[in-house]
Amino acid sequence: MDMKDLLIFKTIYEMKTLNRAAKHLGYTQSNISARLQKMEHELRTLLFIRNYDGVQVTEQGARFYDFAINTLTRLGDIKTGFNRKKSRLLTSELLFKFLVVEKEQYSVLATDIMIKKSSEIEQELSQHCYDNVICFNPLIHHHYQRVATEPLMVGLLQGNLEESKTDLPIFMNSDATCPLRQLTLELWPDTDRLIEIDSLENLLQLVIRKQGMAVLLRFLISADYQPVDHQTYVIDYYHYQPQ
């Protein structure tokens, strides 16, 4: 027995005849009759009493109708939920960690999330549309309007050590438009300790392994990261939605 059988049973119950049910569903009457007999055989009970002008539901058939209605309704609800258009979010990797992983402002189940480098955000918007765009750099795009500007606390972090070491290499993201890279270059314009890393994930892993330090969001301070000092800086991020 499958969902089609439940639909056939429901239609027979509501239309009172095999002939009308067959026409409604686009089956032959013989096919409908065979499917009904198969259901009754599997359930080991009589669902309808056939007579000259149609069918009469039995007590077991009435109970089975309640089951069929409930099952088909739940299936419809599930299909609707699966097919419901998800909200689309475009953001950067670090903001994904902050907004989705840390703050849980967006659900990965209810949201289609695209992660791009800061330098790739505007190019992505030229090709696809999003319900929410959250980025570090102000957008110049006539289809989107800014709905919020929020601050983020950042600082120089390193992997957890017994004591801070201030002479470690300083890592920075290779993304030229990343505000953390820009702040790093402002703070240490002349040092030869700067090392460019090709991805944020690689940079974070190097810091965790205590091979260097980096300017990062302070929400990362945990068992893996500790601040090098008490200095705190503020950078903004921007939330855009279609006009």
N, CA, C and O of each residue as an XYZ file, in Angstrom:
972
protein
N       0.843     -1.189      0.000
C       0.000      0.000      0.000
C       0.884      1.246      0.000
O       1.873      1.316      0.730
N       0.514      2.240     -0.835
C       1.290      3.468     -0.876
C       0.356      4.674     -0.797
O      -0.846      4.522     -0.582
N       0.921      5.881     -0.972
C       0.121      7.099     -0.851
C      -0.957      7.182     -1.932
O      -2.030      7.738     -1.698
N      -0.674      6.630     -3.115
C      -1.679      6.631     -4.181
C      -2.902      5.815     -3.768
O      -4.039      6.171     -4.077
N      -2.643      4.711     -3.061
C      -3.755      3.896     -2.581
C      -4.623      4.672     -1.596
O      -5.849      4.578     -1.633
N      -3.984      5.433     -0.720
C      -4.753      6.241      0.235
C      -5.598      7.277     -0.491
O      -6.742      7.533     -0.113
N      -5.026      7.874     -1.541
C      -5.781      8.860     -2.318
C      -6.956      8.200     -3.035
O      -8.047      8.768     -3.095
N      -6.739      7.010     -3.575
C      -7.822      6.271     -4.229
C      -8.938      5.963     -3.224
O     -10.116      6.181     -3.508
N      -8.558      5.458     -2.056
C      -9.557      5.156     -1.027
C     -10.334      6.409     -0.647
O     -11.562      6.378     -0.569
N      -9.630      7.507     -0.410
C     -10.277      8.771     -0.035
C     -11.280      9.205     -1.106
O     -12.385      9.643     -0.787
N     -10.890      9.082     -2.373
C     -11.766      9.515     -3.457
C     -13.007      8.634     -3.560
O     -14.110      9.136     -3.778
N     -12.830      7.321     -3.405
C     -13.982      6.422     -3.414
C     -14.929      6.768     -2.267
O     -16.145      6.830     -2.447
N     -14.359      6.991     -1.097
C     -15.174      7.316      0.092
C     -15.998      8.570     -0.155
O     -17.187      8.605      0.161
N     -15.375      9.595     -0.717
C     -16.049     10.884     -0.872
C     -17.011     10.909     -2.059
O     -17.991     11.653     -2.031
N     -16.752     10.108     -3.108
C     -17.601     10.135     -4.301
C     -18.639      9.017     -4.308
O     -19.547      9.029     -5.140
N     -18.525      8.068     -3.411
C     -19.537      7.035     -3.159
C     -19.652      5.980     -4.248
O     -20.396      5.012     -4.090
N     -18.920      6.150     -5.363
C     -18.959      5.122     -6.404
C     -17.567      4.925     -6.985
O     -16.754      5.848     -7.026
N     -17.311      3.698     -7.432
C     -16.030      3.406     -8.066
C     -15.925      4.106     -9.420
O     -14.844      4.544     -9.815
N     -17.036      4.209    -10.120
C     -17.023      4.795    -11.454
C     -16.635      6.274    -11.393
O     -15.767      6.714    -12.147
N     -17.261      7.035    -10.516
C     -16.943      8.468    -10.408
C     -15.522      8.672     -9.899
O     -14.828      9.577    -10.362
N     -15.076      7.840     -8.951
C     -13.710      7.943     -8.437
C     -12.698      7.682     -9.542
O     -11.683      8.371     -9.635
N     -12.975      6.680    -10.385
C     -12.058      6.352    -11.479
C     -11.962      7.512    -12.462
O     -10.865      7.879    -12.883
N     -13.108      8.095    -12.833
C     -13.101      9.220    -13.769
C     -12.372     10.424    -13.171
O     -11.628     11.113    -13.869
N     -12.584     10.672    -11.897
C     -11.936     11.814    -11.239
C     -10.419     11.670    -11.211
O      -9.692     12.647    -11.387
N      -9.946     10.444    -10.988
C      -8.505     10.203    -10.862
C      -7.844      9.841    -12.188
O      -6.617      9.795    -12.276
N      -8.643      9.586    -13.215
C      -8.072      9.251    -14.514
C      -7.675      7.792    -14.642
O      -6.813      7.456    -15.454
N      -8.286      6.926    -13.857
C      -8.050      5.489    -13.928
C      -9.244      4.801    -14.574
O     -10.316      5.390    -14.713
N      -9.045      3.547    -14.966
C     -10.182      2.724    -15.358
C     -10.858      2.201    -14.097
O     -10.232      2.095    -13.043
N     -12.149      1.875    -14.216
C     -12.854      1.374    -13.043
C     -12.276      0.051    -12.578
O     -12.229     -0.226    -11.379
N     -11.834     -0.768    -13.527
C     -11.257     -2.064    -13.161
C      -9.967     -1.876    -12.363
O      -9.682     -2.645    -11.445
N      -9.191     -0.852    -12.717
C      -7.954     -0.583    -11.995
C      -8.251     -0.106    -10.576
O      -7.596     -0.529     -9.623
N      -9.245      0.779    -10.440
C      -9.649      1.255     -9.121
C     -10.137      0.090     -8.261
O      -9.785     -0.020     -7.087
N     -10.938     -0.763     -8.854
C     -11.475     -1.916     -8.119
C     -10.359     -2.837     -7.652
O     -10.386     -3.339     -6.528
N      -9.364     -3.059     -8.532
C      -8.248     -3.939     -8.168
C      -7.431     -3.343     -7.024
O      -7.013     -4.057     -6.112
N      -7.208     -2.026     -7.080
C      -6.439     -1.380     -6.007
C      -7.202     -1.440     -4.683
O      -6.602     -1.638     -3.626
N      -8.499     -1.274     -4.738
C      -9.296     -1.348     -3.517
C      -9.236     -2.752     -2.935
O      -9.074     -2.913     -1.725
N      -9.366     -3.765     -3.776
C      -9.283     -5.144     -3.300
C      -7.924     -5.432     -2.663
O      -7.829     -6.142     -1.662
N      -6.871     -4.865     -3.265
C      -5.525     -5.051     -2.708
C      -5.432     -4.430     -1.314
O      -4.848     -5.020     -0.405
N      -6.011     -3.232     -1.149
C      -6.001     -2.585      0.172
C      -6.756     -3.431      1.191
O      -6.280     -3.648      2.305
N      -7.916     -3.897      0.808
C      -8.714     -4.694      1.736
C      -8.004     -5.987      2.100
O      -8.100     -6.457      3.234
N      -7.287     -6.565      1.133
C      -6.529     -7.787      1.414
C      -5.403     -7.498      2.411
O      -5.183     -8.270      3.345
N      -4.688     -6.380      2.209
C      -3.583     -6.040      3.121
C      -4.102     -5.726      4.520
O      -3.474     -6.087      5.515
N      -5.243     -5.057      4.593
C      -5.800     -4.678      5.895
C      -6.608     -5.815      6.527
O      -6.937     -5.780      7.713
N      -6.923     -6.832      5.700
C      -7.702     -7.992      6.160
C      -9.053     -7.559      6.731
O      -9.494     -8.031      7.779
N      -9.690     -6.644      6.001
C     -11.011     -6.178      6.403
C     -11.739     -5.622      5.194
O     -11.120     -5.314      4.176
N     -13.043     -5.496      5.305
C     -13.868     -4.937      4.240
C     -14.026     -3.444      4.487
O     -14.479     -3.031      5.555
N     -13.652     -2.635      3.500
C     -13.737     -1.182      3.644
C     -15.054     -0.628      3.123
O     -15.589      0.337      3.669
N     -15.576     -1.242      2.065
C     -16.845     -0.806      1.484
C     -17.721     -2.020      1.191
O     -17.223     -3.115      0.933
N     -19.019     -1.807      1.234
C     -19.991     -2.798      0.758
C     -20.480     -2.309     -0.594
O     -21.037     -1.216     -0.696
N     -20.273     -3.119     -1.645
C     -20.694     -2.732     -2.984
C     -22.193     -2.990     -3.137
O     -22.709     -4.002     -2.663
N     -22.879     -2.075     -3.796
C     -24.286     -2.275     -4.142
C     -24.568     -1.703     -5.513
O     -23.661     -1.174     -6.156
N     -25.800     -1.794     -5.978
C     -26.121     -1.467     -7.376
C     -25.904      0.011     -7.696
O     -25.663      0.343     -8.857
N     -25.980      0.908     -6.716
C     -25.838      2.333     -7.017
C     -24.560      2.943     -6.426
O     -24.451      4.166     -6.335
N     -23.604      2.117     -6.029
C     -22.346      2.640     -5.527
C     -21.756      1.782     -4.428
O     -21.824      0.554     -4.478
N     -21.166      2.448     -3.421
C     -20.575      1.728     -2.298
C     -21.045      2.353     -0.988
O     -21.361      3.541     -0.913
N     -21.080      1.519      0.027
C     -21.422      1.984      1.374
C     -20.251      1.669      2.287
O     -19.810      0.522      2.356
N     -19.740      2.676      2.990
C     -18.568      2.482      3.823
C     -18.900      1.631      5.043
O     -19.973      1.768      5.632
N     -17.984      0.764      5.414
C     -18.131     -0.034      6.630
C     -17.577      0.742      7.821
O     -16.995      1.815      7.660
N     -17.764      0.189      9.017
C     -17.209      0.827     10.220
C     -15.686      0.896     10.129
O     -15.075      1.894     10.509
N     -15.077     -0.194      9.616
C     -13.622     -0.207      9.456
C     -13.181      0.810      8.400
O     -12.131      1.439      8.528
N     -14.010      0.961      7.343
C     -13.697      1.933      6.308
C     -13.734      3.357      6.831
O     -12.909      4.185      6.444
N     -14.696      3.651      7.719
C     -14.787      4.990      8.304
C     -13.548      5.281      9.151
O     -13.015      6.391      9.124
N     -13.099      4.283      9.897
C     -11.885      4.473     10.704
C     -10.677      4.668      9.800
O      -9.813      5.500     10.077
N     -10.620      3.887      8.705
C      -9.489      3.991      7.786
C      -9.502      5.341      7.061
O      -8.443      5.862      6.710
N     -10.678      5.905      6.838
C     -10.776      7.227      6.197
C     -10.100      8.289      7.074
O      -9.375      9.147      6.571
N     -10.341      8.223      8.370
C      -9.680      9.182      9.280
C      -8.163      9.066      9.171
O      -7.455     10.073      9.138
N      -7.671      7.824      9.116
C      -6.233      7.600      8.976
C      -5.726      8.158      7.647
O      -4.689      8.819      7.603
N      -6.458      7.889      6.565
C      -6.029      8.345      5.246
C      -5.982      9.865      5.180
O      -5.019     10.435      4.667
N      -7.012     10.523      5.693
C      -7.057     11.989      5.691
C      -5.887     12.561      6.475
O      -5.213     13.480      6.011
N      -5.646     12.019      7.664
C      -4.557     12.518      8.503
C      -3.212     12.323      7.824
O      -2.371     13.222      7.849
N      -2.995     11.156      7.216
C      -1.714     10.861      6.568
C      -1.491     11.739      5.347
O      -0.402     12.285      5.167
N      -2.508     11.883      4.508
C      -2.380     12.708      3.301
C      -2.187     14.181      3.657
O      -1.455     14.896      2.973
N      -2.840     14.631      4.720
C      -2.684     16.028      5.155
C      -1.268     16.283      5.647
O      -0.653     17.296      5.314
N      -0.761     15.354      6.441
C       0.613     15.505      6.942
C       1.630     15.466      5.815
O       2.612     16.208      5.832
N       1.397     14.599      4.835
C       2.284     14.550      3.675
C       2.257     15.872      2.919
O       3.298     16.368      2.490
N       1.066     16.442      2.757
C       0.954     17.731      2.082
C       1.679     18.832      2.830
O       2.330     19.681      2.223
N       1.563     18.814      4.170
C       2.255     19.830      4.980
C       3.770     19.713      4.828
O       4.477     20.717      4.734
N       4.257     18.465      4.806
C       5.697     18.247      4.660
C       6.171     18.731      3.294
O       7.200     19.398      3.194
N       5.423     18.397      2.241
C       5.794     18.845      0.903
C       5.811     20.365      0.816
O       6.712     20.951      0.216
N       4.810     21.000      1.420
C       4.758     22.467      1.418
C       5.970     23.047      2.118
O       6.574     24.015      1.655
N       6.320     22.428      3.264
C       7.492     22.912      3.996
C       8.773     22.751      3.206
O       9.639     23.626      3.231
N       8.897     21.625      2.499
C      10.097     21.387      1.701
C      10.187     22.343      0.523
O      11.273     22.777      0.141
N       9.029     22.666     -0.048
C       9.018     23.484     -1.259
C       8.930     24.975     -0.975
O       9.031     25.790     -1.892
N       8.743     25.337      0.295
C       8.652     26.760      0.633
C       9.964     27.451      0.288
O      11.043     26.937      0.582
N       9.865     28.592     -0.323
C      11.053     29.324     -0.749
C      11.875     29.742      0.471
O      11.380     30.427      1.366
N      13.108     29.326      0.485
C      13.997     29.707      1.572
C      14.504     31.126      1.361
O      14.672     31.581      0.230
N      14.742     31.803      2.454
C      15.392     33.106      2.386
C      16.841     32.907      1.958
O      17.478     31.927      2.343
N      17.356     33.835      1.163
C      18.726     33.707      0.649
C      19.614     34.768      1.307
O      19.282     35.954      1.319
N      20.736     34.321      1.848
C      21.684     35.198      2.545
C      23.038     35.144      1.861
O      23.565     34.066      1.584
N      23.591     36.307      1.596
C      24.952     36.428      1.074
C      25.794     37.133      2.124
O      25.435     38.214      2.590
N      26.919     36.520      2.500
C      27.767     37.125      3.519
C      29.193     36.612      3.363
O      29.481     35.800      2.484
N      30.072     37.093      4.222
C      31.470     36.660      4.195
C      31.684     35.563      5.240
O      30.817     35.319      6.080
N      32.830     34.912      5.181
C      33.078     33.767      6.050
C      33.092     34.153      7.525
O      32.525     33.449      8.361
N      33.735     35.262      7.838
C      33.822     35.669      9.234
C      32.456     36.097      9.770
O      32.112     35.789     10.912
N      31.677     36.804      8.949
C      30.336     37.194      9.378
C      29.419     35.976      9.477
O      28.510     35.955     10.308
N      29.647     34.969      8.645
C      28.894     33.718      8.779
C      29.146     33.109     10.153
O      28.207     32.693     10.832
N      30.401     33.056     10.561
C      30.724     32.495     11.876
C      30.058     33.295     12.991
O      29.620     32.727     13.991
N      29.984     34.614     12.817
C      29.413     35.471     13.853
C      27.884     35.394     13.863
O      27.286     35.166     14.914
N      27.247     35.582     12.703
C      25.791     35.701     12.633
C      25.078     34.359     12.698
O      24.025     34.244     13.324
N      25.650     33.338     12.052
C      24.974     32.050     11.953
C      25.421     31.089     13.051
O      24.590     30.464     13.710
N      26.730     30.971     13.247
C      27.245     30.005     14.218
C      27.161     30.551     15.642
O      26.671     29.865     16.539
N      27.632     31.772     15.854
C      27.684     32.332     17.201
C      26.327     32.872     17.647
O      25.820     32.466     18.693
N      25.732     33.777     16.874
C      24.495     34.449     17.286
C      23.230     33.681     16.894
O      22.159     33.940     17.442
N      23.343     32.749     15.962
C      22.203     31.960     15.490
C      21.062     32.840     14.989
O      19.889     32.534     15.205
N      21.417     33.937     14.316
C      20.402     34.829     13.769
C      19.772     34.264     12.497
O      18.673     34.662     12.110
N      20.472     33.337     11.857
C      19.958     32.699     10.650
C      20.115     31.183     10.791
O      21.146     30.685     11.244
N      19.072     30.474     10.394
C      19.095     29.011     10.462
C      19.637     28.443      9.158
O      19.225     28.866      8.078
N      20.548     27.500      9.251
C      21.082     26.867      8.047
C      20.026     25.981      7.380
O      20.155     25.654      6.200
N      18.988     25.591      8.120
C      17.920     24.786      7.532
C      16.911     25.648      6.795
O      16.355     25.220      5.783
N      16.669     26.851      7.286
C      15.644     27.712      6.697
C      16.223     28.750      5.738
O      15.473     29.522      5.141
N      17.534     28.779      5.585
C      18.173     29.817      4.783
C      19.173     29.212      3.814
O      19.984     28.366      4.190
N      19.109     29.651      2.567
C      20.158     29.328      1.601
C      21.276     30.352      1.784
O      21.067     31.546      1.570
N      22.445     29.893      2.173
C      23.536     30.797      2.529
C      24.680     30.671      1.533
O      25.176     29.576      1.268
N      25.085     31.801      0.990
C      26.238     31.862      0.098
C      27.346     32.638      0.800
O      27.133     33.763      1.252
N      28.534     32.033      0.890
C      29.671     32.668      1.543
C      30.688     33.065      0.483
O      31.133     32.236     -0.312
N      31.046     34.339      0.483
C      32.014     34.855     -0.475
C      33.030     35.740      0.250
O      32.765     36.250      1.338
N      34.195     35.911     -0.376
C      35.148     36.890      0.132
C      34.553     38.290      0.001
O      33.690     38.529     -0.844
N      35.015     39.205      0.836
C      34.500     40.575      0.773
C      34.653     41.167     -0.619
O      33.786     41.910     -1.080
N      35.745     40.844     -1.286
C      36.020     41.387     -2.617
C      35.121     40.783     -3.693
O      35.075     41.293     -4.812
N      34.405     39.701     -3.369
C      33.572     39.013     -4.356
C      32.086     39.289     -4.191
O      31.273     38.831     -4.994
N      31.725     40.046     -3.138
C      30.311     40.268     -2.835
C      29.585     40.962     -3.984
O      28.540     40.487     -4.430
N      30.124     42.075     -4.467
C      29.422     42.842     -5.502
C      29.338     42.069     -6.808
O      28.331     42.156     -7.509
N      30.362     41.324     -7.143
C      30.309     40.505     -8.355
C      29.219     39.446     -8.239
O      28.508     39.180     -9.209
N      29.081     38.845     -7.070
C      28.035     37.851     -6.851
C      26.644     38.481     -7.025
O      25.739     37.845     -7.564
N      26.478     39.712     -6.575
C      25.185     40.381     -6.688
C      24.844     40.747     -8.124
O      23.674     40.955     -8.445
N      25.830     40.826     -8.978
C      25.564     41.098    -10.389
C      25.020     39.867    -11.107
O      24.523     39.961    -12.229
N      25.120     38.710    -10.448
C      24.707     37.457    -11.078
C      23.494     36.818    -10.409
O      22.731     36.105    -11.060
N      23.313     37.072     -9.105
C      22.226     36.435     -8.373
C      21.586     37.433     -7.404
O      22.199     38.424     -7.009
N      20.331     37.139     -7.032
C      19.597     38.000     -6.101
C      19.544     37.346     -4.714
O      19.497     36.122     -4.589
N      19.552     38.184     -3.687
C      19.513     37.698     -2.306
C      18.519     38.522     -1.499
O      18.299     39.702     -1.772
N      17.921     37.874     -0.498
C      16.994     38.568      0.395
C      17.735     39.394      1.434
O      17.244     40.430      1.881
N      18.921     38.930      1.815
C      19.744     39.642      2.789
C      21.202     39.587      2.351
O      21.717     38.528      1.990
N      21.851     40.732      2.388
C      23.285     40.813      2.111
C      23.925     41.469      3.326
O      23.588     42.600      3.674
N      24.852     40.759      3.975
C      25.510     41.289      5.167
C      27.009     41.233      4.919
O      27.581     40.161      4.725
N      27.635     42.407      4.930
C      29.019     42.492      4.494
C      29.765     43.564      5.272
O      29.164     44.387      5.963
N      31.082     43.537      5.145
C      31.920     44.497      5.848
C      32.049     45.828      5.112
O      32.310     46.857      5.735
N      31.869     45.815      3.807
C      32.087     47.025      3.016
C      30.778     47.583      2.498
O      29.911     46.814      2.086
N      30.603     48.913      2.506
C      29.376     49.513      1.968
C      29.177     49.121      0.501
O      30.122     49.089     -0.286
N      27.931     48.827      0.161
C      27.600     48.454     -1.211
C      27.209     49.680     -2.023
O      26.611     50.624     -1.506
N      27.554     49.645     -3.289
C      27.044     50.634     -4.232
C      26.259     49.836     -5.269
O      26.808     49.396     -6.279
N      24.968     49.658     -5.004
C      24.150     48.801     -5.851
C      22.717     49.332     -5.822
O      22.113     49.434     -4.754
N      22.178     49.669     -6.987
C      20.881     50.342     -7.028
C      19.717     49.427     -6.681
O      18.608     49.913     -6.459
N      19.936     48.110     -6.627
C      18.853     47.192     -6.280
C      18.737     46.954     -4.773
O      17.752     46.375     -4.316
N      19.723     47.391     -4.004
C      19.738     47.104     -2.575
C      19.830     48.388     -1.760
O      20.480     49.352     -2.165
N      19.172     48.386     -0.612
C      19.247     49.520      0.306
C      19.750     49.049      1.668
O      19.465     47.934      2.105
N      20.492     49.912      2.315
C      21.027     49.566      3.635
C      19.917     49.670      4.669
O      19.211     50.676      4.732
N      19.765     48.621      5.482
C      18.733     48.611      6.517
C      19.328     48.680      7.918
O      18.612     48.948      8.883
N      20.631     48.441      8.036
C      21.259     48.499      9.363
C      22.771     48.596      9.229
O      23.362     48.102      8.269
N      23.378     49.240     10.210
C      24.832     49.271     10.360
C      25.137     48.857     11.793
O      24.632     49.461     12.740
N      25.952     47.841     11.950
C      26.213     47.299     13.285
C      27.718     47.281     13.563
O      28.517     47.065     12.652
N      28.107     47.511     14.836
C      29.532     47.472     15.191
C      29.968     46.074     15.620
O      29.166     45.282     16.115
N      31.249     45.788     15.420
C      31.859     44.550     15.883
C      33.158     44.877     16.621
O      33.946     45.715     16.182
N      33.361     44.206     17.738
C      34.581     44.401     18.508
C      35.664     43.455     17.977
O      35.431     42.255     17.831
N      36.834     43.998     17.694
C      37.944     43.174     17.222
C      39.177     43.459     18.065
O      39.253     44.479     18.750
N      40.132     42.555     18.008
C      41.370     42.717     18.749
C      42.417     41.749     18.241
O      42.124     40.899     17.399
N      43.627     41.868     18.740
C      44.715     40.974     18.353
C      44.610     39.702     19.182
O      44.726     39.742     20.407
N      44.390     38.563     18.506
C      44.218     37.287     19.193
C      45.320     36.313     18.805
O      45.934     36.428     17.744
N      45.557     35.348     19.694
C      46.501     34.268     19.431
C      45.927     32.983     20.006
O      44.936     33.009     20.736
N      46.548     31.867     19.677
C      46.126     30.606     20.267
C      46.411     30.617     21.759
O      47.306     31.326     22.220
N      45.662     29.842     22.504
C      45.822     29.846     23.951
C      47.190     29.316     24.368
O      47.541     28.170     24.089
N      47.955     30.175     25.043
C      49.290     29.855     25.540
C      49.313     30.051     27.052
O      48.425     30.687     27.619
N      50.314     29.512     27.682
C      50.434     29.743     29.129
C      50.653     31.216     29.407
O      50.196     31.728     30.429
N      51.337     31.893     28.526
C      51.480     33.339     28.630
C      51.578     33.921     27.224
O      52.082     33.273     26.307
N      51.090     35.150     27.063
C      51.067     35.771     25.748
C      52.476     35.984     25.212
O      53.394     36.301     25.967
N      52.641     35.808     23.902
C      53.894     36.097     23.218
C      53.621     37.182     22.186
O      52.815     36.989     21.277
N      54.273     38.291     22.322
C      54.016     39.424     21.433
C      54.959     39.464     20.237
O      54.864     40.371     19.411
N      55.870     38.491     20.131
C      56.838     38.505     19.041
C      56.509     37.502     17.939
O      57.336     37.244     17.063
N      55.308     36.939     17.982
C      54.897     35.981     16.958
C      54.631     36.693     15.631
O      54.399     37.902     15.626
N      54.659     35.979     14.511
C      54.251     36.570     13.235
C      52.809     37.056     13.311
O      52.012     36.528     14.086
N      52.479     38.053     12.512
C      51.121     38.598     12.460
C      50.510     38.211     11.120
O      50.990     38.621     10.063
N      49.455     37.423     11.177
C      48.809     36.967      9.950
C      47.738     37.956      9.513
O      47.130     38.634     10.340
N      47.516     38.029      8.208
C      46.407     38.824      7.690
C      45.854     38.143      6.441
O      46.576     37.466      5.709
N      44.556     38.340      6.217
C      43.869     37.748      5.082
C      44.368     38.354      3.783
O      44.700     39.538      3.732
N      44.420     37.542      2.730
C      44.879     38.043      1.434
C      43.807     38.840      0.698
O      44.099     39.490     -0.306
N      42.558     38.794      1.195
C      41.470     39.557      0.569
C      41.714     41.051      0.773
O      41.668     41.542      1.901
N      41.971     41.765     -0.310
C      42.379     43.167     -0.223
C      41.313     44.059      0.390
O      41.640     45.101      0.958
N      40.048     43.676      0.290
C      38.971     44.520      0.815
C      38.535     44.128      2.224
O      37.623     44.741      2.779
N      39.168     43.125      2.805
C      38.812     42.694      4.163
C      39.186     43.783      5.166
O      40.343     44.201      5.194
N      38.248     44.261      5.995
C      38.551     45.328      6.951
C      39.557     44.912      8.019
O      40.268     45.758      8.560
N      39.623     43.622      8.327
C      40.607     43.152      9.303
C      42.017     43.257      8.727
O      42.959     43.583      9.449
N      42.163     42.985      7.446
C      43.450     43.167      6.781
C      43.819     44.654      6.778
O      44.957     45.020      7.073
N      42.850     45.500      6.441
C      43.106     46.941      6.380
C      43.508     47.489      7.748
O      44.408     48.324      7.844
N      42.845     47.022      8.803
C      43.196     47.463     10.154
C      44.586     46.967     10.532
O      45.353     47.695     11.161
N      44.912     45.750     10.159
C      46.241     45.193     10.442
C      47.332     46.047      9.800
O      48.348     46.340     10.431
N      47.122     46.440      8.561
C      48.115     47.259      7.857
C      48.225     48.657      8.476
O      49.298     49.260      8.464
N      47.118     49.167      9.014
C      47.159     50.471      9.691
C      47.935     50.387     11.006
O      48.671     51.308     11.358
N      47.767     49.285     11.723
C      48.412     49.145     13.028
C      49.896     48.815     12.912
O      50.692     49.245     13.746
N      50.274     48.058     11.890
C      51.670     47.662     11.728
C      52.128     47.972     10.286
O      52.365     47.054      9.500
N      52.249     49.248      9.950
C      52.544     49.611      8.555
C      53.973     49.274      8.120
O      54.225     49.094      6.929
N      54.896     49.189      9.055
C      56.308     49.059      8.675
C      56.963     47.774      9.153
O      58.168     47.588      8.983
N      56.173     46.882      9.754
C      56.789     45.682     10.313
C      57.023     44.615      9.248
O      56.285     44.522      8.268
N      58.058     43.819      9.459
C      58.325     42.691      8.549
C      57.742     41.393      9.109
O      58.036     40.306      8.612
N      56.910     41.518     10.152
C      56.312     40.325     10.769
C      54.998     39.921     10.094
O      54.447     38.868     10.414
N      54.489     40.735      9.171
C      53.214     40.439      8.530
C      53.352     39.293      7.534
O      54.269     39.270      6.713
N      52.428     38.348      7.623
C      52.392     37.222      6.694
C      50.984     37.133      6.118
O      50.004     37.071      6.862
N      50.888     37.126      4.805
C      49.592     37.054      4.131
C      49.163     35.594      3.974
O      49.943     34.755      3.523
N      47.930     35.302      4.347
C      47.381     33.948      4.269
C      46.242     33.940      3.254
O      45.441     34.873      3.202
N      46.175     32.883      2.449
C      45.262     32.886      1.308
C      43.797     32.674      1.653
O      42.935     32.934      0.813
N      43.484     32.214      2.848
C      42.075     32.033      3.218
C      41.912     32.250      4.716
O      42.842     32.039      5.495
N      40.714     32.674      5.103
C      40.436     32.904      6.514
C      40.549     31.616      7.313
O      41.090     31.618      8.419
N      40.045     30.515      6.764
C      40.084     29.248      7.496
C      41.521     28.821      7.774
O      41.826     28.356      8.873
N      42.403     28.975      6.793
C      43.817     28.650      7.016
C      44.431     29.553      8.075
O      45.209     29.106      8.918
N      44.067     30.838      8.017
C      44.576     31.798      9.000
C      44.152     31.398     10.414
O      44.966     31.397     11.337
N      42.873     31.059     10.573
C      42.373     30.678     11.897
C      43.075     29.434     12.421
O      43.408     29.357     13.604
N      43.297     28.474     11.557
C      43.966     27.243     11.989
C      45.403     27.516     12.437
O      45.875     26.925     13.408
N      46.091     28.402     11.734
C      47.468     28.745     12.118
C      47.503     29.432     13.476
O      48.401     29.189     14.282
N      46.509     30.299     13.725
C      46.451     30.970     15.025
C      46.167     29.960     16.125
O      46.810     29.993     17.175
N      45.215     29.063     15.901
C      44.892     28.037     16.896
C      46.119     27.193     17.219
O      46.326     26.799     18.367
N      46.938     26.915     16.188
C      48.140     26.097     16.386
C      49.306     26.900     16.973
O      50.422     26.395     17.099
N      49.026     28.155     17.329
C      49.989     29.002     18.045
C      51.209     29.349     17.188
O      52.312     29.543     17.700
N      50.985     29.423     15.872
C      52.080     29.763     14.973
C      52.114     31.250     14.635
O      53.001     31.704     13.912
N      51.165     31.996     15.146
C      51.125     33.425     14.902
C      49.897     34.027     15.554
O      49.166     33.341     16.268
N      49.670     35.314     15.310
C      48.499     35.995     15.852
C      47.864     36.820     14.740
O      48.466     37.033     13.687
N      46.639     37.284     14.987
C      45.929     38.017     13.946
C      44.861     38.901     14.569
O      44.365     38.625     15.661
N      44.517     39.966     13.861
C      43.383     40.802     14.264
C      42.107     40.058     13.879
O      41.853     39.806     12.701
N      41.304     39.708     14.897
C      40.094     38.915     14.690
C      38.958     39.448     15.549
O      39.177     40.260     16.449
N      37.744     38.987     15.267
C      36.595     39.365     16.078
C      36.753     38.788     17.487
O      37.136     37.631     17.660
N      36.455     39.611     18.480
C      36.688     39.194     19.852
C      35.711     38.122     20.330
O      35.950     37.492     21.360
N      34.605     37.901     19.593
C      33.700     36.830     20.004
C      34.367     35.460     19.903
O      33.875     34.483     20.467
N      35.496     35.390     19.176
C      36.204     34.118     19.036
C      36.958     33.720     20.304
O      37.369     32.567     20.436
N      37.146     34.652     21.236
C      37.881     34.340     22.462
C      37.199     33.163     23.170
O      36.029     33.243     23.546
N      37.939     32.088     23.342
C      37.366     30.843     23.876
C      38.514     29.938     24.287
O      39.608     30.406     24.602
N      38.252     28.636     24.281
C      39.306     27.684     24.604
C      40.400     27.688     23.541
O      41.526     27.266     23.806
N      40.070     28.167     22.328
C      41.035     28.154     21.232
C      41.813     29.461     21.082
O      42.949     29.462     20.609
N      41.201     30.567     21.486
C      41.829     31.873     21.270
C      41.897     32.667     22.563
O      41.035     32.538     23.433
N      42.935     33.493     22.679
C      43.030     34.423     23.796
C      43.539     35.762     23.266
O      44.261     35.803     22.270
N      43.162     36.864     23.933
C      43.649     38.168     23.477
C      45.131     38.348     23.814
O      45.603     37.901     24.859
N      45.845     39.005     22.917
C      47.249     39.316     23.173
C      47.358     40.460     24.174
O      48.269     40.483     25.001
N      46.426     41.410     24.096
C      46.407     42.558     25.007
C      44.959     42.976     25.211
O      44.033     42.302     24.759
N      44.779     44.097     25.896
C      43.426     44.575     26.194
C      42.919     45.585     25.169
O      41.826     46.129     25.326
N      43.689     45.836     24.140
C      43.295     46.823     23.138
C      42.127     46.287     22.301
O      42.173     45.166     21.796
N      41.087     47.106     22.167
C      39.900     46.730     21.390
C      39.649     47.773     20.310
O      39.786     48.974     20.541
N      39.278     47.293     19.129
C      38.967     48.169     18.009
C      37.545     47.865     17.541
O      36.998     46.803     17.837
N      36.963     48.799     16.817
C      35.589     48.623     16.328
C      35.590     48.723     14.805
O      36.151     49.655     14.228
N      34.949     47.741     14.166
C      34.692     47.830     12.737
C      33.186     47.634     12.533
O      32.524     46.991     13.347
N      32.664     48.177     11.469
C      31.229     48.069     11.185
C      30.962     46.990     10.142
O      31.808     46.680      9.303
N      29.765     46.434     10.224
C      29.278     45.613      9.115
C      27.895     46.126      8.730
O      27.212     46.770      9.526
N      27.495     45.829      7.496
C      26.311     46.456      6.916
C      25.312     45.399      6.440
O      25.681     44.362      5.889
N      24.044     45.701      6.671
C      22.959     44.796      6.277
C      22.150     45.464      5.170
O      21.645     46.574      5.339
N      22.033     44.774      4.033
C      21.279     45.276      2.886
C      20.150     44.319      2.524
O      20.249     43.105      2.700
N      19.069     44.912      2.011
C      17.945     44.140      1.483
C      17.499     44.750      0.152
O      17.760     45.925     -0.107
N      16.829     43.961     -0.691
C      16.355     44.517     -1.971
C      15.407     45.678     -1.751
O      14.622     45.682     -0.804
N      15.486     46.671     -2.640
C      14.587     47.818     -2.539
C      13.187     47.443     -3.023
O      12.286     48.281     -3.015
